[in-house]
Amino acid sequence: MAGINKISGDFEDLLPVMADKLGGEGLITELCNGFELLMDKDKGVITTQSLKKNSAFLGLRDLGDDELASMVREGDLDGDGALNQMEFCVLMFRLSPQLMEESQLWLEEALEEELKNAGF
């Protein structure tokens, strides 16, 4: 879990700043870009091996195999041993409590707007 804690500390600080700078859509685009950077190009998912191979992009060279595997397990919602794009984005949001709160506000604003446009 040390790996997940290292990432959590880094992203807890970084993601809200990115969200403020890029807006909701821009942040999602950047998360998608991050997923593509870390994924196994042949499989289309992030595996422990692809994370290890590409972890230098995140400044995580010091993490061991067990820590990287733990990170993948933490985000693996369907139990297939890898992270698809949705699982990766969910994990990144989960690692940033401040961003989770902000995303709830974005959702509430979007729902309010949709209801207003529908005449409610």
N, C-alpha and C positions, 0 to 999 in steps of 0.2 A: 504493500500500500504506500510505501514511500514515494514511488513514482507518481501515483495519482495525487498525492499530497503536493509534490513538487509542481506538477502541472496545475493543480488547483490554485496554488499561490500565484503562479505566473498569470494564468488566465483570469483569475478573480480581479486582478488589477487591469489587465489589458482589454478584455472584451467590452466592459462598459465604456471605456475611452473610444474604442473602435465604433461602438454603437452610436455614441454622441457625434462622432466625426462623420460616419458614413450613413447614418440612418438605418432603419430596419432592413430595407431591401439590400443596401450596400453591405451590411454585416452578413446577411445570408449569403450573398455572392462571395464574400471573402471566406466564409466557412466552407463553402463548396470548393473554392480554390484550394483551401488547406486540405480538404479531403482528397482532392485529386493529387496533390503533392505527396501525400502519405500513403496512398493506396497502392496495392499490387496491380500494376497495369494490366496483367493478363486476367486476373480474377475480378477486378472491379470493386474490391473491398480492401479495407485495412486489415492486414494480418499482423501477428506478432513479428513475423519476418520482415514485412514491408515497413513496419514501424521502426524496427531496429535499423534497417537499411537507410531510412530517411530521417531518423530521429535527430541527426545533426542540424536539420533545418529548423528544429524547435529548440536547439541548444540543449538537448538531452543526451549528449554523448556519454555521460557518466552512468546512465541507467543500465542495470543488468537485465538479463533475459527474463528473470522472474518478475521484475518490476514492470517491464514492457508487457508481458503476458497478463499481469494483473490489470493494467490499464485497459487492455482489450476486453478482458472478462468484465470489468466494471461497466463498460458501455454496451456489451453484447446482450441485447434484449431478447433476441430470438434463439440464443443458445447455439449458433452455428460456428462459434469460435472465431468470428471476424466481425468487423464493424462495417455495415453498409452506410451510405451517406446519411440517412435519417438517424441512425444510431449515433454516428459521430457528432452530428449537430446537437442532438439531445444531450449527449455527454458534455459537450462544450458549454451548453447552457446550464446544466446541472452543476458544473464546476464553478459557476459564477453566480452566487446568490443574488448579487445586486442586479445582474442582467436578468435573472429570472423574474424579479419584481418588476423591472422595466418592461419585459415582454408581456407580462400580465396586463400592465397598463395599456400597451399598444393594442392588445387583443380587445380589451374593454372599449377603447376608443373606436376601433374598427367595427365592433358589434353595434355600438351606439350609432355610428354613421350609417351602417346598413339598415338598421331599424328606422332611422329617420328617413332614409331614401325610400323605404318600403311604406312610408306613411304611418308609422306607429309613434 
